[in-house]
Amino acid sequence: MKYQRSSALFAEAQQYIPGGVNSPVRAFKAVGGSPIFVKEAKGAYLYDEDGNKLIDYIASWGPLILGHAYEPVIDAVIAKAKKGTSFGMPTEIETKLAKLAISMVPNIEKIRFVNSGTEACMSAVRLARGFTGKDKIIKFAGCYHGHADAFLIQAGSGAVTFGSPNSPGVTQGTAKDTLLAEYNDLDSVARLMKANKGEIAAVIIEPVAGNMGCIIPEESFIHGLRELCSHEDILLIFDEVMTGFRLAAGGAQEALGVDADIVTFGKVIGGGLPVGAFAAKSEIMDHLAPDGPVYQAGTLSGNPLAMSAGLAMLTALKEQPGIFVSLDKKTRQLHEGISRTLSAHKIPHQINRFGSMISVHFTKEPVKDFSSAAKGNNETFKKYFHGMLQQGIYLPPSAFESYFLNDALSFGDIDETVMVLEKIIPKIK
């Protein structure tokens, strides 16, 4: 496949946009080469500016769980846009989406919409601090909660790719209030809680991590974390920006059987439009302005286009619970096909999968946290990524990112993907 126009567009973009992109992972720094510029997409397929058709395994990094240009979402957005795109005033559709989300997700009673996952996580931490009167938070190495200052401490994903997990511009004062634990290591959390007794407002975690590849929480870890937080009077925040409405209708809380105190959302809840949200029991949410003293605001929060897209998406997921079963079957088929092929050629690898999230790690050791994810052979990954891309398969351009399958993918698409892998094996070895 040729990508001449994409390369030319990237060269032009670099003159006007830092790095030529508006989000770092798009720049292909982790894998080399020039990024692909998309012209349009439909269902499971991307169509780039060079006329190539690609099978898509990122689904806009998660939100397009039913595929690109899903007609009920597109129709809802068009109908709403004809009546105005933004008002800065309340609209009924905000309440409709709020009611639907609350009906689907366990353990929440009120929800506040914002404009991104970063904003949702930032606001959730502020709310936790305001509610508890404590300053410190615990996060986990390799977990990414957006680019707010408090989270850029061993943040995974793009931060790892660019070699600056502690970003310049984050003050020492901010950093000292962020305590770093190890994913799937309950003892590391307990030690921090003991050393900072009475000072920790919240623990924030990706319940199924997606920013160091897909990392699955051990059952004893995630349930033990809930017990520790309850015992120490610390709020547990689930960052479900990726997992919310993807791993189950009720997200990771439902899939794992663990209740969080505050939950953040993004991706699927906006149906592909920019949106975020955070939610909790009324006791906590009532601390937000205008009812309470914790200030949070956003001129375009609850934007009617995003709300209409989210309402159409969540309605489809609630009315068609079989979607999650279908996605799980397709992801399992991809897992088995990739593992079978790599094993047949004696290429060391680990595959992690939970629901419709999956990642391939080129390492002999199980991948269960940030340090084990970092041991993967990145040179092998680069060959794998570009080999697949040249044959029309679009994978995440970083070894530290999860794949996100969409239900528009057919079993035939997955079979084709596995056949492509078999074809490029000589380039990987």
C-alpha positions as CSV (number, residue, x, y, z in Angstrom):
1,M,0.0,0.0,0.0
2,K,1.1,3.5,-0.8
3,Y,0.7,6.4,1.7
4,Q,2.1,9.3,-0.4
5,R,-0.7,11.8,0.2
6,S,-0.8,11.0,4.0
7,S,3.0,11.7,4.1
8,A,2.5,15.0,2.2
9,L,-0.4,16.0,4.5
10,F,1.7,15.2,7.6
11,A,4.6,17.3,6.3
12,E,2.2,20.2,5.8
13,A,0.6,19.7,9.2
14,Q,4.0,19.9,11.0
15,Q,4.3,23.4,9.8
16,Y,1.2,24.6,11.6
17,I,0.5,22.1,14.4
18,P,3.0,20.9,17.1
19,G,4.4,17.6,15.9
20,G,1.8,17.7,13.1
21,V,-0.9,16.2,15.3
22,N,-3.4,17.2,18.0
23,S,-2.7,14.2,20.2
24,P,0.8,12.7,20.5
25,V,0.0,9.0,19.9
26,R,-1.1,9.9,16.4
27,A,2.4,10.9,15.4
28,F,3.7,7.3,15.0
29,K,6.8,8.2,17.2
30,A,6.6,4.8,18.8
31,V,6.7,2.9,15.6
32,G,8.3,5.3,13.1
33,G,7.1,6.5,9.8
34,S,4.3,8.9,9.0
35,P,0.8,8.7,10.3
36,I,-2.2,7.8,8.1
37,F,-4.6,10.6,7.3
38,V,-8.2,9.3,7.3
39,K,-10.7,10.6,4.7
40,E,-13.8,8.7,5.9
41,A,-14.9,5.5,7.6
42,K,-17.9,3.2,7.6
43,G,-18.5,0.2,9.8
44,A,-15.3,-1.7,10.5
45,Y,-13.3,0.1,7.8
46,L,-11.2,3.2,7.4
47,Y,-10.6,4.9,4.0
48,D,-7.5,7.0,3.9
49,E,-6.4,10.0,1.8
50,D,-4.5,7.6,-0.6
51,G,-7.6,5.6,-1.3
52,N,-6.6,2.6,0.9
53,K,-9.1,0.5,2.8
54,L,-8.0,-0.5,6.3
55,I,-9.6,-2.9,8.8
56,D,-9.8,-0.8,12.0
57,Y,-8.9,-2.1,15.4
58,I,-8.9,1.2,17.4
59,A,-12.5,2.4,16.8
60,S,-11.4,6.0,17.5
61,W,-9.7,4.7,20.6
62,G,-12.8,3.1,22.0
63,P,-16.0,5.1,21.5
64,L,-17.2,3.6,18.2
65,I,-18.2,0.3,19.7
66,L,-20.8,-0.3,17.0
67,G,-18.6,0.8,14.1
68,H,-18.0,4.0,12.2
69,A,-20.9,6.1,11.0
70,Y,-23.4,4.1,12.9
71,E,-26.7,5.3,11.4
72,P,-28.8,5.9,14.5
73,V,-26.0,8.1,15.9
74,I,-25.4,10.0,12.7
75,D,-29.2,10.5,12.2
76,A,-29.5,11.8,15.8
77,V,-26.6,14.2,15.4
78,I,-27.9,15.6,12.1
79,A,-31.4,16.1,13.4
80,K,-30.1,17.9,16.5
81,A,-27.6,20.1,14.5
82,K,-30.4,21.4,12.4
83,K,-32.0,22.9,15.6
84,G,-28.7,24.5,16.8
85,T,-25.3,23.3,17.9
86,S,-24.9,24.9,21.3
87,F,-26.9,27.2,23.6
88,G,-25.0,27.5,26.9
89,M,-28.4,26.8,28.5
90,P,-30.1,23.6,29.9
91,T,-31.6,21.2,27.4
92,E,-33.9,18.2,28.0
93,I,-31.6,15.8,26.2
94,E,-29.0,16.2,29.0
95,T,-31.5,14.8,31.5
96,K,-32.5,12.0,29.1
97,L,-28.9,10.8,28.7
98,A,-28.3,11.2,32.5
99,K,-31.3,9.1,33.3
100,L,-30.3,6.4,30.8
101,A,-26.7,6.2,32.0
102,I,-27.7,6.0,35.7
103,S,-30.2,3.2,34.8
104,M,-27.4,1.2,33.2
105,V,-24.5,1.7,35.7
106,P,-24.4,0.2,39.2
107,N,-23.9,2.4,42.2
108,I,-24.4,5.9,40.8
109,E,-27.3,8.3,41.4
110,K,-26.2,11.6,39.8
111,I,-23.9,12.4,36.9
112,R,-22.2,15.6,35.6
113,F,-21.3,15.9,31.9
114,V,-18.0,17.5,30.8
115,N,-16.1,17.7,27.6
116,S,-13.4,15.1,27.8
117,G,-12.1,12.2,29.8
118,T,-9.2,14.3,31.1
119,E,-11.7,16.8,32.4
120,A,-13.8,14.1,34.0
121,C,-10.9,12.6,35.9
122,M,-9.6,16.0,37.0
123,S,-13.0,16.9,38.3
124,A,-13.5,13.6,40.0
125,V,-10.3,14.1,42.0
126,R,-11.3,17.7,42.9
127,L,-14.6,16.4,44.1
128,A,-13.0,13.6,46.1
129,R,-10.7,16.2,47.8
130,G,-13.5,18.5,48.5
131,F,-15.7,15.8,49.9
132,T,-13.1,14.2,52.1
133,G,-11.1,17.4,53.1
134,K,-7.9,15.5,52.2
135,D,-5.2,16.4,49.6
136,K,-3.3,13.3,48.4
137,I,-4.3,10.7,45.8
138,I,-2.9,7.4,44.9
139,K,-2.5,6.4,41.2
140,F,-0.9,3.4,39.5
141,A,2.3,3.3,37.4
142,G,1.2,3.0,33.8
143,C,-2.4,4.1,34.3
144,Y,-3.3,7.2,32.3
145,H,-6.1,9.5,33.4
146,G,-5.7,12.3,31.0
147,H,-3.1,15.1,30.9
148,A,-4.1,17.1,34.0
149,D,-1.0,17.9,36.1
150,A,-1.8,15.5,39.0
151,F,-1.9,12.5,36.6
152,L,1.3,12.9,34.7
153,I,3.4,10.8,37.1
154,Q,4.3,7.6,35.4
155,A,1.3,8.0,33.2
156,G,1.7,5.2,30.6
157,S,0.8,5.3,26.9
158,G,1.9,8.6,25.2
159,A,4.0,9.6,28.2
160,V,5.9,6.4,28.1
161,T,6.3,6.6,24.3
162,F,7.8,10.0,24.5
163,G,10.1,9.2,27.4
164,S,8.7,11.9,29.8
165,P,6.4,10.2,32.3
166,N,6.9,13.2,34.6
167,S,6.1,16.0,32.3
168,P,7.8,19.4,32.4
169,G,5.3,22.0,33.6
170,V,4.1,19.8,36.5
171,T,5.1,21.6,39.7
172,Q,6.7,19.8,42.6
173,G,3.8,20.9,44.8
174,T,1.4,19.0,42.5
175,A,3.6,16.0,42.2
176,K,4.0,15.6,46.0
177,D,0.3,15.0,46.4
178,T,0.3,12.2,43.9
179,L,1.4,8.9,45.4
180,L,2.5,6.1,43.0
181,A,1.5,2.5,43.5
182,E,2.1,-0.7,41.4
183,Y,-0.8,-2.2,39.5
184,N,-1.8,-5.6,40.7
185,D,0.3,-5.1,43.9
186,L,-2.0,-4.5,46.8
187,D,0.9,-4.4,49.3
188,S,2.2,-1.3,47.5
189,V,-1.1,0.4,48.1
190,A,-1.3,-0.6,51.7
191,R,2.3,0.7,52.3
192,L,1.3,4.2,50.9
193,M,-1.8,4.3,53.0
194,K,0.1,3.5,56.1
195,A,2.8,6.1,55.4
196,N,0.2,8.8,54.7
197,K,-2.5,7.9,57.2
198,G,-5.4,10.3,57.2
199,E,-4.0,12.3,54.2
200,I,-5.3,10.4,51.2
201,A,-8.6,11.5,49.6
202,A,-8.8,8.9,46.8
203,V,-7.3,6.1,44.9
204,I,-7.8,6.4,41.1
205,I,-7.4,3.4,38.8
206,E,-8.2,2.1,35.4
207,P,-10.1,-1.0,36.6
208,V,-9.0,-2.7,33.4
209,A,-5.9,-0.8,32.2
210,G,-5.6,0.2,28.6
211,N,-2.6,2.5,28.5
212,M,0.1,0.0,29.1
213,G,-1.6,-2.4,26.8
214,C,-4.6,-4.2,28.1
215,I,-3.8,-5.2,31.7
216,I,-6.3,-7.2,33.6
217,P,-6.7,-6.8,37.4
218,E,-6.2,-9.8,39.5
219,E,-9.4,-10.6,41.4
220,S,-7.7,-10.4,44.8
221,F,-6.2,-7.1,43.8
222,I,-9.3,-5.3,42.7
223,H,-11.5,-6.6,45.5
224,G,-8.8,-6.0,48.0
225,L,-8.4,-2.5,46.8
226,R,-12.1,-1.9,47.5
227,E,-11.8,-3.3,51.0
228,L,-8.7,-1.2,51.7
229,C,-10.3,2.0,50.6
230,S,-13.4,1.3,52.7
231,H,-11.4,0.5,55.7
232,E,-9.2,3.6,55.5
233,D,-12.2,5.9,54.6
234,I,-10.7,6.7,51.1
235,L,-12.8,7.1,48.0
236,L,-12.2,4.7,45.2
237,I,-12.4,6.3,41.7
238,F,-12.8,4.0,38.7
239,D,-11.6,5.7,35.5
240,E,-14.0,4.1,33.1
241,V,-13.3,6.5,30.2
242,M,-12.3,3.4,28.2
243,T,-14.2,0.6,29.9
244,G,-17.5,2.4,30.6
245,F,-20.4,0.9,28.5
246,R,-17.7,-1.2,26.6
247,L,-16.9,-4.1,28.9
248,A,-20.6,-4.5,29.9
249,A,-23.7,-2.2,29.8
250,G,-22.7,-1.2,33.4
251,G,-19.0,-1.0,32.6
252,A,-16.1,-2.5,34.6
253,Q,-18.1,-2.2,37.9
254,E,-20.6,-4.7,36.5
255,A,-18.0,-6.8,34.7
256,L,-15.7,-7.1,37.8
257,G,-18.4,-7.0,40.5
258,V,-16.8,-4.1,42.3
259,D,-18.5,-0.9,43.3
260,A,-16.5,2.4,43.1
261,D,-17.3,5.6,44.9
262,I,-16.8,7.8,41.9
263,V,-16.8,6.7,38.2
264,T,-15.6,8.7,35.2
265,F,-16.7,8.2,31.7
266,G,-15.9,9.3,28.1
267,K,-15.6,7.5,24.7
268,V,-18.7,5.4,24.4
269,I,-20.9,7.7,26.4
270,G,-20.5,10.4,23.7
271,G,-21.0,8.1,20.7
272,G,-17.9,9.3,19.1
273,L,-18.3,13.0,19.9
274,P,-16.1,14.8,22.5
275,V,-17.6,14.2,25.9
276,G,-16.8,13.1,29.4
277,A,-18.7,12.6,32.6
278,F,-18.3,11.7,36.3
279,A,-20.9,10.1,38.6
280,A,-21.4,8.9,42.1
281,K,-24.0,8.6,44.9
282,S,-26.0,11.8,45.6
283,E,-24.2,12.3,48.9
284,I,-20.9,12.9,47.0
285,M,-22.3,14.6,43.9
286,D,-24.3,17.1,46.0
287,H,-20.9,18.7,47.0
288,L,-20.7,20.1,43.4
289,A,-21.6,23.7,42.6
290,P,-24.2,25.0,42.5
291,D,-25.5,22.8,45.3
292,G,-22.2,22.5,47.1
293,P,-18.8,24.2,47.5
294,V,-16.7,22.2,45.0
295,Y,-16.6,24.3,41.8
296,Q,-16.7,22.8,38.4
297,A,-18.0,24.3,35.2
298,G,-17.9,24.2,31.4
299,T,-19.5,26.4,28.8
300,L,-20.0,23.6,26.3
301,S,-20.7,20.8,28.8
302,G,-23.8,18.9,27.9
303,N,-23.4,20.0,24.3
304,P,-26.6,18.9,22.5
305,L,-24.8,17.2,19.6
306,A,-22.7,15.1,22.0
307,M,-25.8,14.3,24.1
308,S,-27.8,13.2,21.1
309,A,-24.9,11.0,19.9
310,G,-24.5,9.5,23.4
311,L,-28.2,8.9,23.8
312,A,-28.5,7.0,20.5
313,M,-25.4,4.9,21.4
314,L,-26.4,4.0,24.9
315,T,-30.0,3.3,23.8
316,A,-28.7,0.8,21.2
317,L,-26.4,-0.9,23.8
318,K,-29.2,-1.2,26.4
319,E,-31.7,-2.5,23.8
320,Q,-29.2,-5.0,22.4
321,P,-27.4,-6.7,25.3
322,G,-26.2,-9.4,22.9
323,I,-23.7,-6.9,21.5
324,F,-21.4,-7.6,24.4
325,V,-21.5,-11.3,23.8
326,S,-20.8,-10.8,20.1
327,L,-17.9,-8.6,20.8
328,D,-16.4,-11.1,23.3
329,K,-16.7,-13.9,20.7
330,K,-14.9,-11.8,18.0
331,T,-12.2,-10.7,20.4
332,R,-11.6,-14.3,21.5
333,Q,-11.3,-15.4,17.9
334,L,-8.7,-12.7,17.2
335,H,-6.8,-13.7,20.4
336,E,-6.8,-17.4,19.4
337,G,-5.8,-16.7,15.9
338,I,-2.9,-14.4,16.7
339,S,-1.6,-16.6,19.5
340,R,-1.8,-19.7,17.3
341,T,0.1,-18.1,14.5
342,L,2.8,-16.6,16.7
343,S,3.2,-19.8,18.7
344,A,3.6,-21.9,15.5
345,H,6.5,-19.7,14.6
346,K,8.0,-19.7,18.1
347,I,7.7,-15.9,18.5
348,P,7.6,-15.1,22.2
349,H,4.4,-13.2,23.1
350,Q,1.7,-12.6,25.7
351,I,-1.9,-11.7,24.8
352,N,-4.1,-10.0,27.4
353,R,-7.8,-9.8,26.7
354,F,-10.9,-8.6,28.6
355,G,-14.2,-8.3,26.7
356,S,-13.5,-6.3,23.6
357,M,-10.1,-5.0,24.7
358,I,-7.0,-6.9,23.8
359,S,-3.2,-6.3,23.4
360,V,-0.2,-8.3,22.1
361,H,3.1,-8.0,24.0
362,F,6.3,-9.5,22.5
363,T,7.7,-10.9,25.7
364,K,8.1,-14.3,27.4
365,E,6.9,-13.0,30.8
366,P,3.2,-12.5,31.8
367,V,2.2,-8.8,31.5
368,K,0.4,-7.7,34.7
369,D,1.8,-4.2,35.4
370,F,3.8,-1.3,34.0
371,S,7.2,-2.8,34.5
372,S,6.3,-6.1,32.8
373,A,4.6,-4.3,29.9
374,A,7.8,-2.2,29.4
375,K,9.9,-5.4,28.9
376,G,8.2,-6.1,25.6
377,N,10.4,-6.1,22.5
378,N,9.5,-2.8,20.8
379,E,11.5,-3.5,17.7
380,T,9.4,-6.6,17.1
381,F,6.3,-4.6,17.7
382,K,7.4,-2.0,15.1
383,K,7.9,-4.7,12.5
384,Y,4.5,-6.3,13.4
385,F,2.7,-2.9,13.2
386,H,4.1,-1.8,9.9
387,G,3.8,-5.3,8.4
388,M,0.1,-5.4,9.2
389,L,-0.4,-1.8,8.1
390,Q,1.1,-2.5,4.7
391,Q,-1.5,-5.3,4.3
392,G,-4.5,-3.1,5.3
393,I,-4.8,-3.8,9.0
394,Y,-4.8,-0.7,11.3
395,L,-3.6,-1.5,14.8
396,P,-2.7,0.9,17.7
397,P,0.6,2.6,16.7
398,S,2.1,1.9,20.2
399,A,2.8,-1.2,22.2
400,F,1.4,0.6,25.2
401,E,-2.2,0.9,23.8
402,S,-5.1,-1.6,23.9
403,Y,-7.0,-2.6,20.7
404,F,-10.7,-1.7,20.8
405,L,-12.9,-4.0,18.7
406,N,-16.1,-2.8,17.2
407,D,-19.2,-5.0,16.5
408,A,-19.2,-4.0,12.8
409,L,-16.1,-6.3,12.4
410,S,-17.1,-9.6,10.9
411,F,-15.6,-12.9,11.7
412,G,-14.3,-12.8,8.1
413,D,-12.4,-9.6,8.9
414,I,-10.8,-11.3,11.8
415,D,-9.9,-14.4,9.7
416,E,-8.3,-12.0,7.2
417,T,-6.4,-10.3,9.9
418,V,-4.9,-13.6,11.1
419,M,-4.0,-14.6,7.5
420,V,-2.2,-11.3,7.1
421,L,-0.2,-12.0,10.2
422,E,0.8,-15.4,8.8
423,K,1.9,-13.6,5.6
424,I,4.1,-11.1,7.4
425,I,5.8,-13.5,9.8
426,P,9.1,-13.4,7.9
427,K,9.2,-9.7,8.5
428,I,8.7,-10.0,12.2
429,K,11.2,-12.8,12.9
